[in-house]
Amino acid sequence: WFGSIFKGVLLLGDQTMIAVKKLDGACQGERQFRAEVSSIGLIQHINLVKLIGFCCEGDKRLLVYEHMSKGSLDSHLFKSNASVINWSTRYKVAIGVARGLCYLHQSCRQCNIHCDIKPENILLDASFVPKIADFGMAAIVGRDFSRVLTTFRGTAGYLAPEWLSGVAITPKVDVYSFGMVLLEIISGRRNSPNQVYTSNSSHVDFFPVLAVSKLHEGDVTSLVDPQLNGDFNLEDAKRLCKVACWCIQDDECGRPTMGEVVQVLEGLQELDIPPMPRLLAALTERSDAFSMYSNS
């Protein structure tokens, strides 16, 4: 976000708690303001943060959202001082985010691509119902077009390969990012290439690659957040892991749609074991080579 967030109260009515986003920077703020108002102002879904109102006066750009009392998902997954969210809540969050994205992609009058799905942009209400937030980077695609050419955006670690190749994007970039978020929900740890896990002194595993490998070996249990102390549903974990690994495939055509993801997470459709994404595997191999060179 290019701006600041403030907590407030609507003085009229039932004194609803609100979050007010103040956008900074004339050019960037104006672009983000228009993107958020145009993309989320006309859509309503239980898994999308609700835009209550906005202010556009002089150089002031304010967006008023419903307040989400449990904060963002990243604070519950990665911060040591936060309470650990249980398995059923994690699964509920995964399905909720999938439904929100499915609505954006398939049920709106125009297809909305969020372009920056990550735990920081998934907010939780008092009942841990997830709501997708921050539409400042969203792209709207007319139903007559399957792709849209945009400037580079998104967050490292959640970017689909097509962002880097410069081709016009599709909703499948959100599918890729969602897959990366799913792996973090399962494991409770960041997927960042800087956050590596070593199985011996000379081998480095990038977690998404490790996840695919363990899925192939039938060892999903070792991927689940140890802070859960084994209190999770194994079938659900396998299902989440399969979905995540299909979502992060290199070729966008190999990724499911968010509608298909919802079907699988609701147990209405099955998936085969996905192949290893070649680009992620290559990343790990380069990390191995660098590690061996450094040790020598």
Secondary structure by P-SEA (a helix, b strand, c coil): ccbbbbbbbcccccbbbbbbbbbccaaaaaaaaaaaaaaccccccccccccccccccccbbbbbbcccccccccccccccccccccaaaaaaaaaaaaaaaaaacccccbbbbccccccccbbbccccbbbbcccccbbbbcccccbbbbccccccccccccccccccccaaaaaaaaaaaaaaaacccccccccccccccccccaaaaaaaaaaaaccccccccccccccccaaaaaaaaaaaaaaacccccccccaaaaaaaaacccccccccccaaaaaaaaaaaaaaaaaac
